[in-house]
Amino acid sequence: MRMIRNATSEDIPRMVELGRLMHAESPNFRGMRFDADKLASAVRHAINSPAGFAGVAERDGQVIGGLVAMAVPHYFSPDEVACDLALFVAPEHRGGMAAARLVAAYRDWGKALGVAKVQMGVMAGVEAWMVEALCERLGARRVGVVMEF
């Protein structure tokens, strides 16, 4: 059985393990150093903060993916925006509904929180077109491009 639920502190080691997999798979991220403690701290903050979102996808009692996000004031406005930090589903569990359900839960969380915008970045460089198409199916629209030097 698959389900989406809020992450708990007991999920942090598995979320760090998934983060390590994402880092290794990502052509954009793998050139950067990976710090498991820093990731654990970010996930812990998202779990414990009222402005944080940490959701996990679970199948048969095992965490197979997750999405971490924060709501923060926009840099030129007192309005808050929800910004994702990471979305990842283990490769062997892709192709199902886990990513869609995680993104929908994040979108719904942001709207319930009352943020001005719920934003989703596609930065890992892994199947970006699929993530973009998924977000569009869930009601998102493309609003920009990220450039890197």
Backbone as CSV, one residue per row, in Angstrom:
resi,resn,N_x,N_y,N_z,CA_x,CA_y,CA_z,C_x,C_y,C_z
1,MET,0.831,-1.174,0.000,0.000,0.000,0.000,0.885,1.249,0.000
2,ARG,0.506,2.263,-0.783,1.256,3.517,-0.864,0.492,4.608,-0.159
3,MET,1.253,5.495,0.483,0.608,6.630,1.128,1.584,7.787,1.245
4,ILE,1.043,8.973,1.427,1.821,10.170,1.695,1.502,10.583,3.133
5,ARG,2.531,10.939,3.878,2.316,11.379,5.252,3.394,12.394,5.614
6,ASN,3.157,13.097,6.708,4.168,14.015,7.219,5.346,13.210,7.744
7,ALA,6.536,13.694,7.456,7.738,13.041,7.956,7.849,13.264,9.460
8,THR,8.501,12.335,10.117,8.795,12.457,11.544,10.310,12.381,11.721
9,SER,10.768,12.660,12.920,12.211,12.599,13.175,12.766,11.193,12.922
10,GLU,11.919,10.176,13.070,12.373,8.806,12.788,12.664,8.592,11.298
11,ASP,12.115,9.438,10.444,12.327,9.317,9.002,13.618,9.987,8.528
12,ILE,14.244,10.782,9.377,15.405,11.565,8.938,16.529,10.693,8.378
13,PRO,16.932,9.594,9.014,18.006,8.790,8.414,17.666,8.300,7.004
14,ARG,16.437,7.875,6.773,16.047,7.415,5.433,16.016,8.582,4.451
15,MET,15.561,9.751,4.909,15.534,10.909,4.014,16.955,11.345,3.653
16,VAL,17.882,11.222,4.584,19.286,11.522,4.285,19.824,10.503,3.289
17,GLU,19.465,9.246,3.459,19.886,8.202,2.515,19.350,8.504,1.110
18,LEU,18.079,8.915,1.022,17.512,9.294,-0.271,18.219,10.526,-0.824
19,GLY,18.564,11.467,0.048,19.309,12.649,-0.392,20.666,12.286,-0.965
20,ARG,21.313,11.309,-0.358,22.604,10.844,-0.877,22.424,10.230,-2.274
21,LEU,21.350,9.472,-2.466,21.063,8.906,-3.786,20.794,10.010,-4.810
22,MET,20.026,11.031,-4.410,19.729,12.146,-5.312,21.018,12.862,-5.694
23,HIS,21.859,13.116,-4.720,23.133,13.790,-4.954,23.974,13.003,-5.964
24,ALA,24.063,11.703,-5.793,24.873,10.871,-6.684,24.290,10.808,-8.092
25,GLU,22.970,10.830,-8.210,22.318,10.723,-9.518,22.310,12.042,-10.282
26,SER,22.314,13.144,-9.589,22.128,14.455,-10.202,23.390,14.986,-10.873
27,PRO,23.327,15.233,-12.179,24.489,15.849,-12.825,24.735,17.272,-12.308
28,ASN,23.716,17.911,-11.799,23.854,19.264,-11.275,24.418,19.273,-9.859
29,PHE,24.070,18.314,-9.039,24.460,18.335,-7.631,25.718,17.529,-7.320
30,ARG,26.019,16.497,-8.093,27.107,15.607,-7.686,28.489,16.256,-7.721
31,GLY,28.620,17.409,-8.340,29.895,18.130,-8.306,30.095,18.911,-7.021
32,MET,29.076,18.928,-6.174,29.152,19.624,-4.886,29.368,18.593,-3.778
33,ARG,29.976,19.017,-2.681,30.167,18.114,-1.547,28.816,17.801,-0.909
34,PHE,28.661,16.586,-0.428,27.449,16.156,0.256,27.721,16.130,1.749
35,ASP,26.857,16.771,2.534,27.009,16.817,3.986,25.745,16.239,4.617
36,ALA,25.818,14.997,5.060,24.661,14.302,5.628,24.125,15.015,6.864
37,ASP,25.008,15.545,7.693,24.560,16.241,8.904,23.795,17.522,8.558
38,LYS,24.271,18.238,7.556,23.586,19.462,7.154,22.210,19.139,6.587
39,LEU,22.120,18.089,5.785,20.829,17.675,5.250,19.897,17.241,6.376
40,ALA,20.400,16.470,7.316,19.572,16.031,8.458,19.043,17.238,9.221
41,SER,19.867,18.250,9.395,19.445,19.457,10.097,18.344,20.192,9.330
42,ALA,18.478,20.277,8.008,17.461,20.941,7.184,16.130,20.193,7.247
43,VAL,16.181,18.874,7.173,14.962,18.071,7.255,14.341,18.221,8.642
44,ARG,15.153,18.164,9.677,14.662,18.322,11.053,13.975,19.685,11.209
45,HIS,14.582,20.722,10.655,13.989,22.061,10.736,12.634,22.083,10.024
46,ALA,12.557,21.484,8.842,11.284,21.455,8.100,10.212,20.683,8.868
47,ILE,10.603,19.619,9.535,9.648,18.830,10.319,9.129,19.626,11.510
48,ASN,10.013,20.351,12.179,9.666,21.013,13.436,9.157,22.443,13.289
49,SER,9.326,23.051,12.148,8.929,24.444,11.966,7.502,24.549,11.432
50,PRO,6.710,25.486,11.950,5.378,25.689,11.362,5.461,26.200,9.924
51,ALA,6.628,26.726,9.533,6.825,27.196,8.156,7.515,26.134,7.306
52,GLY,7.603,24.907,7.817,8.288,23.847,7.092,7.345,22.759,6.623
53,PHE,7.718,22.122,5.528,6.980,20.972,4.999,7.978,19.846,4.777
54,ALA,7.681,18.696,5.293,8.468,17.493,5.038,7.471,16.357,4.890
55,GLY,7.309,15.911,3.670,6.396,14.814,3.389,7.148,13.619,2.862
56,VAL,6.661,12.439,3.160,7.272,11.220,2.640,6.223,10.372,1.931
57,ALA,6.696,9.658,0.933,5.885,8.647,0.259,6.329,7.314,0.833
58,GLU,5.362,6.516,1.211,5.644,5.242,1.852,4.972,4.127,1.062
59,ARG,5.675,3.034,0.919,5.096,1.844,0.295,5.437,0.652,1.170
60,ASP,4.400,-0.053,1.596,4.569,-1.228,2.451,5.465,-0.935,3.654
61,GLY,5.272,0.252,4.257,6.004,0.617,5.449,7.394,1.170,5.223
62,GLN,7.831,1.275,3.959,9.168,1.783,3.654,9.052,3.142,2.983
63,VAL,9.844,4.115,3.436,9.884,5.431,2.803,10.604,5.295,1.468
64,ILE,9.897,5.648,0.383,10.458,5.520,-0.967,10.741,6.871,-1.618
65,GLY,10.307,7.958,-0.971,10.545,9.284,-1.526,10.152,10.350,-0.530
66,GLY,10.520,11.572,-0.866,10.179,12.665,0.020,10.247,14.005,-0.676
67,LEU,9.631,14.990,-0.039,9.672,16.370,-0.507,9.836,17.249,0.727
68,VAL,10.800,18.165,0.664,11.079,19.087,1.758,10.943,20.499,1.219
69,ALA,10.278,21.367,1.987,10.051,22.746,1.548,9.948,23.664,2.746
70,MET,10.038,24.962,2.483,9.900,25.986,3.517,9.067,27.133,2.967
71,ALA,8.358,27.807,3.846,7.682,29.058,3.501,8.535,30.186,4.067
72,VAL,8.875,31.145,3.217,9.759,32.248,3.616,9.218,33.563,3.062
73,PRO,9.531,34.674,3.740,9.123,35.964,3.182,9.868,36.211,1.866
74,HIS,9.155,36.742,0.897,9.793,37.082,-0.375,10.772,38.217,-0.155
75,TYR,11.816,38.292,-0.952,12.863,39.276,-0.709,12.418,40.715,-0.902
76,PHE,11.337,40.976,-1.645,10.876,42.364,-1.778,9.469,42.579,-1.250
77,SER,8.961,41.602,-0.544,7.586,41.681,-0.086,7.453,41.022,1.282
78,PRO,6.516,41.482,2.091,6.251,40.766,3.337,5.471,39.471,3.100
79,ASP,4.970,39.288,1.875,4.252,38.058,1.549,5.200,36.867,1.585
80,GLU,4.678,35.746,2.044,5.483,34.528,2.063,5.269,33.712,0.796
81,VAL,6.320,33.011,0.406,6.253,32.077,-0.712,6.744,30.722,-0.222
82,ALA,6.155,29.674,-0.731,6.612,28.319,-0.420,7.622,27.919,-1.488
83,CYS,8.763,27.435,-1.051,9.844,27.044,-1.953,10.298,25.632,-1.594
84,ASP,10.314,24.765,-2.576,10.781,23.410,-2.285,12.299,23.398,-2.203
85,LEU,12.817,22.525,-1.376,14.250,22.304,-1.283,14.639,21.056,-2.060
86,ALA,13.790,20.046,-2.029,14.115,18.801,-2.724,12.875,17.932,-2.871
87,LEU,12.818,17.275,-4.003,11.838,16.222,-4.279,12.637,15.053,-4.817
88,PHE,12.435,13.886,-4.242,13.148,12.714,-4.737,12.343,11.460,-4.461
89,VAL,12.262,10.611,-5.466,11.669,9.283,-5.337,12.742,8.294,-5.785
90,ALA,12.973,7.271,-4.993,13.976,6.263,-5.328,13.720,5.731,-6.740
91,PRO,14.780,5.553,-7.526,14.611,5.160,-8.931,13.728,3.936,-9.154
92,GLU,13.823,2.958,-8.279,13.040,1.732,-8.474,11.554,1.930,-8.182
93,HIS,11.181,3.084,-7.660,9.773,3.361,-7.350,9.188,4.467,-8.229
94,ARG,9.908,4.870,-9.252,9.408,5.906,-10.152,8.415,5.309,-11.135
95,GLY,7.601,6.176,-11.698,6.618,5.726,-12.685,5.247,5.520,-12.095
96,GLY,5.147,5.587,-10.783,3.849,5.472,-10.114,3.334,6.848,-9.733
97,MET,2.611,6.896,-8.649,1.973,8.143,-8.221,2.692,8.835,-7.067
98,ALA,3.805,8.301,-6.597,4.465,8.863,-5.416,4.837,10.328,-5.613
99,ALA,5.525,10.661,-6.702,5.943,12.053,-6.925,4.734,12.965,-7.052
100,ALA,3.722,12.537,-7.802,2.524,13.364,-7.975,1.844,13.619,-6.638
101,ARG,1.758,12.615,-5.814,1.098,12.786,-4.512,1.923,13.665,-3.573
102,LEU,3.244,13.556,-3.640,4.094,14.423,-2.828,3.945,15.876,-3.255
103,VAL,3.996,16.119,-4.559,3.868,17.488,-5.066,2.487,18.050,-4.734
104,ALA,1.449,17.255,-4.888,0.095,17.719,-4.562,-0.016,18.040,-3.074
105,ALA,0.583,17.226,-2.214,0.545,17.497,-0.768,1.278,18.801,-0.453
106,TYR,2.409,19.036,-1.101,3.161,20.278,-0.927,2.339,21.474,-1.396
107,ARG,1.759,21.373,-2.568,0.915,22.450,-3.106,-0.224,22.761,-2.140
108,ASP,-0.904,21.728,-1.667,-2.030,21.919,-0.759,-1.581,22.509,0.578
109,TRP,-0.408,22.100,1.077,0.140,22.656,2.310,0.371,24.152,2.154
110,GLY,1.009,24.540,1.054,1.287,25.955,0.830,0.027,26.786,0.741
111,LYS,-0.959,26.276,0.028,-2.225,27.002,-0.097,-2.916,27.113,1.261
112,ALA,-2.915,26.037,2.047,-3.537,26.067,3.373,-2.809,27.029,4.306
113,LEU,-1.497,27.161,4.122,-0.704,28.080,4.925,-0.994,29.533,4.550
114,GLY,-1.525,29.736,3.353,-1.872,31.081,2.912,-0.738,31.851,2.270
115,VAL,0.257,31.148,1.746,1.364,31.843,1.085,0.880,32.482,-0.217
116,ALA,1.603,33.502,-0.656,1.237,34.193,-1.894,1.507,33.319,-3.118
117,LYS,2.542,32.502,-3.043,2.919,31.635,-4.166,3.459,30.313,-3.637
118,VAL,3.152,29.254,-4.344,3.757,27.942,-4.078,4.623,27.647,-5.295
119,GLN,5.939,27.587,-5.073,6.862,27.414,-6.194,7.582,26.082,-6.107
120,MET,7.901,25.567,-7.278,8.573,24.268,-7.388,9.709,24.423,-8.380
121,GLY,10.923,24.165,-7.930,12.073,24.228,-8.821,12.404,22.857,-9.378
122,VAL,12.999,22.848,-10.543,13.442,21.600,-11.167,14.925,21.800,-11.448
123,MET,15.759,21.402,-10.483,17.175,21.756,-10.539,18.144,20.574,-10.594
124,ALA,17.700,19.376,-10.291,18.639,18.259,-10.180,19.203,17.828,-11.527
125,GLY,18.473,18.122,-12.593,18.943,17.714,-13.911,18.632,16.262,-14.230
126,VAL,17.720,15.664,-13.491,17.318,14.272,-13.719,15.866,14.278,-14.168
127,GLU,15.635,13.889,-15.404,14.274,13.804,-15.943,13.481,15.083,-15.688
128,ALA,14.130,16.236,-15.910,13.502,17.528,-15.634,12.201,17.690,-16.407
129,TRP,12.157,17.229,-17.629,10.947,17.372,-18.446,9.780,16.620,-17.823
130,MET,10.071,15.485,-17.168,8.994,14.720,-16.529,8.454,15.444,-15.306
131,VAL,9.358,16.042,-14.524,8.923,16.780,-13.337,8.122,18.010,-13.771
132,GLU,8.593,18.679,-14.815,7.867,19.844,-15.328,6.468,19.435,-15.798
133,ALA,6.371,18.363,-16.545,5.063,17.897,-17.031,4.159,17.501,-15.869
134,LEU,4.719,16.864,-14.861,3.949,16.485,-13.669,3.387,17.734,-12.989
135,CYS,4.230,18.727,-12.787,3.777,19.957,-12.125,2.696,20.648,-12.949
136,GLU,2.841,20.660,-14.258,1.817,21.268,-15.112,0.493,20.525,-14.987
137,ARG,0.544,19.191,-14.920,-0.686,18.421,-14.748,-1.369,18.731,-13.421
138,LEU,-0.575,19.159,-12.436,-1.118,19.487,-11.121,-1.468,20.970,-10.994
139,GLY,-1.403,21.705,-12.107,-1.847,23.099,-12.106,-0.760,24.145,-12.097
140,ALA,0.498,23.764,-12.126,1.588,24.739,-12.141,1.812,25.253,-13.557
141,ARG,2.489,26.386,-13.644,2.885,26.928,-14.943,4.332,27.376,-14.866
142,ARG,5.019,27.318,-15.977,6.411,27.739,-16.034,6.468,29.263,-15.910
143,VAL,7.322,29.749,-15.007,7.433,31.195,-14.814,8.858,31.702,-14.975
144,GLY,9.823,30.838,-15.212,11.189,31.309,-15.347,12.138,30.203,-15.744
145,VAL,13.389,30.558,-15.760,14.467,29.643,-16.132,15.616,29.880,-15.173
146,VAL,16.345,28.850,-14.827,17.532,28.988,-13.983,18.756,28.857,-14.858
147,MET,19.658,29.805,-14.745,20.914,29.775,-15.489,22.048,29.577,-14.479
148,GLU,23.109,28.898,-14.910,24.224,28.636,-14.003,25.530,28.858,-14.741
149,PHE,26.505,29.436,-14.060,27.835,29.646,-14.644,28.837,28.771,-13.938
